[in-house]
Amino acid sequence: MEKRSVINNSRKTSLSPATEEALYGYVPDTEKDFYEALRPVVRLPQPPVGRIYHVFEQVLRLAVDRKLRHNKIHFAGMFAKIDYLVKEFRITSQLAIDINGARNRIRNVASTAPDELRKACRYDLKAICEFIHELYPDTAIPAFLAKFFPEDRLTTVPPRRLMGNRLRVAVGSWDDEYIYGIAEESGEQIKLCYRFDSEYGMGDWSYLRSLLRNGTQLNVVNPRENDGIVYPELLIYEPDYLVDISSVAACFETYAHDARIHLLNKIKPSVSTDAILLGNFAGQLLDEEVHSENKTYAQSIKSFFKRNALGMAACDTLDKQFHENAKQQKRNIRHALKEVLPEEVGSFDSQRLLLEPSFFCELLGIQGRMDFLQSDYQVLIEQKAGKGAFPPDPDPNTPRHQERHYVQLLLYRALLHYNFGKQNKEDKALKRIYTFLLYSKYANSLLELGNAPRLLFEAFRIRNELVFLEQQYATTDGMRLLERLTPENLNISHASGRLWEQYIRPQLNALLQPIHTATPLQRAYYLRFMAFIETEHLLAKVGNKTKEGSGFAAVWNDSVEEKRQAGNIYDNLSLAPIASEGKEVGTVTLLFARQMQTDMSNFRTGDIVILYPYPIHSEPDARQTMVFRATITDIQTNCIRLALRHPQTDKRAFLRPQTDRWTVEHDFFESSFGALYRGLHTFLSASQARKDLILAQRAPQQDTHLALQGDYGAFNELVLRAKQARDFFLIIGPPGTGKTSFGLLNVLKEELLSPSSAILLTAYTNRAVDEICSKLCEAGIDFLRIGSSLNCEERYRGHLLEERVQQCDTVSDVKELIARTRVVCATTSALNANIALLTMKRFDLAVIDEASQILEPHIIGLLCAQCGGKESIGRFVMIGDHKQLPAVVQQTTEESRTDEPELHAIHLTDCRLSLFERLLKTYRNNASVVYMLTRQGRMHRDIARFPSQAFYGNALQTVPLPHQERVLAPVLQGAKGIEALLLTRRIAFLNAPAMEDESAVSDKTNKAEAEMIAATTVAAYRLHAHNFSVAHTIGIIVPYRNQIATVRNAIDRYGIKCLHDITIDTVERYQGSQRDIIIYGFTVSKRYQLDFLCNNVFEEDGAVIDRKLNVAMTRAREHLILIGNALLLQDNRTFAQLIAFIRNRQSFFDIAPHVYCRSEFTLTPVKEAETKPT
């Protein structure tokens, strides 16, 4: 019998130091650095055991991630990574068990007894060192570590590997009957039978053979062992990739049960139909009935209209029948809930109902949001507003269930059964789950459905194959499946008849034909970006190699301490009392365990999150309970406030034992990617002229006969060129050049002088759209904003569509409002989510701000949308600066780059490039479509000099404004220390050499730098106390959230209350802001951290452009103070040039931190050859 294993026979060789320096601009950490990082573990007399394991976690993660940095496999969690390396480097089974044991203890340190950790820590130190040596064999394990290695092996009671309801296995090899792998918990070898049909399991799992690869993760559900062979009840392929239950159910069509259908569903256009609107309205009616709101139909439809005005306005088929159908649904829902359900289910309790509860089930690799669930999980209802199955029941008032609806219900039942132990068997002696489909179109609307094991097995087969295909789609070759799909090869069930011939087959043809008829270049563009989006989607689920704590799977794969360090969790929260007795609960307030002086988290107002309870003495685990989905509305020092996405009927939904606490973590929505797939597919149906323009197959057109109607002073040339460009125009806006104030606003004003013109203004971030709104208000220009009030500054909320429609009584009123509005603004994501707007209204011009931050797939659907047979956007102006921070991409450059020659020919060399940057590369020397703003009014000329030289080819000039010209005295009598530095230097570098800090819990903090930043901040405040502004005077930039907390605490110790509120943030959050004084603390103390600090670098015309450094330096108006470890930073070429530049200006200072903080130094005059502290 053939036994298959996919293992490389040769070890991977590391890149040479010279190669790595060429790639990264510095030499990354070596194995010596890894060993050195372990020194604190053995040097201290008795280090806290928690700190020991924190060091273990850091070192193991760094060593593993560096070895995998060029690997294109996407791993979910450390177990998968270590398993791959164990096989790749042929590590002995004993060391594999030992390192796996160390990994388990690192992961579970919070729930492991300290005595057990103390006993194991020397064994784990040995395992980690030996594992590193296997990965990096050129350096011996140093004696200062080896002398602590124990002679014996750690003796523990091996876990009963088949206890409980699961076994996680990493696949090593397989044959026709068995899978051979490693158990996650114990590291033991497992022999798993997957080809059988017996009392142990639900069916034959041998179809998995074509899905398996070396390292595949499997969840073995309810495993049983017999004669050393493990038999599963269920096998779940790559369980960290959670598939939405509705997505699995949607693959059950009348013509096939096929996972490929999921790909088709991704690219289907989003349309607003009366059936979809009725389904959404029926969901609201169910909510109202559960809430016992007793609304009249008029009240219900008015409420629905106000929240769905755009969708209703975009639907051309709404008529009186819609309202008749909706009224009938309202009656049927009331009858089902008030009369039928209490009679059918004795345990039904209308006061214990939960609406739209969500579950994340890693055990089964699925997630779902149920329409209606009783809080004891005993009554489950899934609502369907449409028709039942065909042919219908003889009784027209009674539906027959559709198979895909039944599949959805079965998977919900399986989730409750396997994850929470709820009984599925039809045994009246047991407390079982009552599960219903509510077909609210019918008078006899409730259908109770029970088990269907074979159909459930089929559902898990679809789920497993769907995940496998998703992994394949992340490559261009895998996405080529779209080229081969036809209605005929999808019709596995050999469907025929009227339904197939007149409806389904033509719909499939219409969806697939644009792919089949595309030119080779169009198809290459489409497939490459589809694969790019798919990879981003995959990484958003399972995590990427470049950022710790990334991917939704980190919710269960990372320990609570790792999440705290990454800023990805608020835990140990208490629920504030909920006052609304008997009323629906739409908002909740969570109290922090102690007042939070400094927020180290990665949460911001407007973020989508999950909220769930957990027992106080255990680790929070979203898999073990129902979760509430919510949006953050406010974060204070003592609490966080959330708006629930689905309000609950009563506060009893939140009643928990006093021993429970609450947790908030980041959420992830599939819908954000769905709009991108659909938008990209829209490209294939765009006009030939628009496709040729985007693919650089035709030159952009100009009309030089057009003249200006307005006068814009120094910007006349810019506005005229933008007006004469009839396809697109690119405005490069370096820092401080007024790209929004002058570029966007003047182009807009000129367009508004044409009475019939409509203009769309968009940007990537809500912050930028708020800035646009401020300029519109200042100019007295009315506008409509699309988006959520939670992401809009309060002063602009009156312009939101959801606010304006409150004055509308009919759909016609909404259409009229949209038709007469000349200026609409929104983020690109809001527009993609409300694409119906672009089917209703045509815009003569779109102005796209922050264009260099917008990935091409995020904008392509907008540019290719059509209204009345024409492009919804006539021409577009893009404003950006490709030398500032780009869009965040989870893929490495190796993954996102393109290999297709035809794409290289149109300058599409990397999918992470924005459309702005690609067009700029193509037309950079074409003055008719490219204009660069060069006069900046922000930075003093001394601050601007280095960015101008290093990044902009000396092109930047000052306006000049008075503050840009002021000259400082070379030295001031009576001034000393920090005060003298601020009064005599516009730009300065303060060396903060590496210092041992035994109290540091992370490399992401630097106490010495924090103290220097605090002392500088206080000195600057005292100099500017008479005109100090929290929002304008001082800003502090550091690379890590942990350092934000350290700096904030250092400043707070000075007791100056207003300084607590100054902005301390990362450079990414500072883009678009400015301050009079910027203090940039580099924080880094280890070489590996340069990778994060310098991860936004590219080369142009022979110059290395460091985007992150460019943004940090150009936030400063009058003073820029840089604080960092010069010796370490100089390992990077750009930082070395910067330090040399500052040295030449006699503004480099090497002062002991404690001396600096006390201002016990004086400065020699700037005019002297050398400046030294004394």
Summary of the structure (lengths in Angstrom):
residues: 1174
radius of gyration: 31.3
end to end distance: 81.0
largest distance: 101.0
contacts: 3885
relative contact order: 0.07
helix: 43%
strand: 18%
